[in-house]
Amino acid sequence: MSLDRKRDAERVVRRWDRAFTALAAEPRRQLVDALMDARDEESVSLPGAAENPRRSIDRESFRVTLSHTHLPLLESDGYVRWDRSPFRAYRGPRFEEVAVVLESLYANVSAIPEQLIHGCRTLEQQRNRDGESRGPEDSTSMSD
């Protein structure tokens, strides 16, 4: 393998590692998901866009954690841009590198184990939509 191909392969591995690190924490996944619904130059309001509506949190503590941990990590790899005042986030130049991972999950929701679906609003909604789009003829059990 040439030195250039080896470097390219290492670069790709590092990019995947960074994308999965970025998505390893729920607030970061929530934020990426919210930004996927926004247009390219639109912003989303923080901390709300990074919150899981099914969990109760101390908003001030969460705001500090976002500002000092989650947002700097997402920004350092170019996935998001953010402002402190007003507290908002935007898609970064490499946003698609993390969005494609979530899009792939959503597209394959039927293959995801139930224990990873329950409690994740977007996956639950996608599974419900997929069930509705199949219709009754596709939902018969295998024992029929």
N, C-alpha and C positions, 0 to 999 in steps of 0.2 A: 504494500500500500504506500502510495506516495505521501510525502510529508504534508502536502496541501490537503489531500483527502482525509488524512488522520486529523489534522487541525479542524477541518470542516465537521467531521463526525463528532469531535469533542465539543465544538461550539453548539451543535444541535443538541447533544446530550445536556449541556449546561442550560440551554434555553428551556428544554422540557423540565428539567429539575426546578428552574426558577418559576415556571408556570404552575407546576404542582405545589410548590412552596407557597406561592401567592394564593392558591385556592385551598390551602390546608386549614384555614381558620374560617369559621362561619361568617363573621362580619365581612370578611373580604369577599366570600362567595355571594353574600347578600348584595354587596355593593356592585360587584360585576354584573349580577343578575339585573339589578335596577338600571344600570347603565346600558344593558342590552336593549332595554325598552325605550331608551332615550335616543333622540337623533344625534348625529355625530357631534355637533357643537352645543347641544343642550347639556345642562347640568342637572344634577340631582341634589336634593337637600340632605344635609347631614345633621345629626346622626341618623335620622329616620331611614334613609336608604340602606344603611348597613345593619339595621335591626331586624331580628326575627320577631314578627308580630305575635308569635305564640309564646314568647318568653318575656318575663318581666325583668327589667334591668334598672340599675341606678344610672339615669341618663348622664349625670355629670361625670361619673367615673368612666362610663362608656365613651363619652366625648374625649376625655383625656387619653384613654387607651387608643382610640382611633387616631388622635393627633400625634401620639408619640410612638405608636407601634405599627398599626395596620396601614394607615395612609402613607407613611414614609416608605414602607416596604413595597407597596404597589407603585408608588411614584418612582422609586429608584430603578425599577426595571421598565419604566415607560408605559405601564398599564393604565395608570390614571394620572390626572392632574387634579390639584385641589387648592382651595382657598380657605383661609381661616375666617375671613369676614367679608361677605357672609360665608358661613360654613357650608361649602358646596364641593362637589366632585364632578369631573368631566372625564370623558374617554381620553386616554393618552395615545401616543403614536403607535404603541405596540399592543393596544387593547385587544385586538383580534386574537392574539396568541393565548389569552386566557378565555375569551368569549367562546372560541371554538371548542374548548374542552367542555364547557357547560352545555353548549348547543348539541354536542355529541351525546351527552348524557340524556338530555331532554328527548332527542330523537330516538333513543333506545330505552325509554323508560320501562317498556314491557319486560326487558331483560334484567332490570335492577331488582334485587331482593326487597321484599316488602319492608323489612326492618330498616332499610336505608331510605325508604320513601316516607314512612309515617313521621310527621313532624317537619318535613321539608315542604313548605307551601307550594313552590313551583313544581316540584316533582309530583306532588299529589294532584295539582291542577292538570298537569300534562297527562297523567295516567287517567284521570276522569275524562278528559277530552278524547284520548285514544279509545277508551271504552265506548264512548258515545258514538264515535265515528265508525266503529266496527259494525254497529247495528246488531239486532237480535240474531240474525242468521249466522253471524260469526262468533257469537258468544255461547253457543251450545257446548255442553260438556262433552268430554271424550267418551264418557260412559253411555251416552245416548245412542 
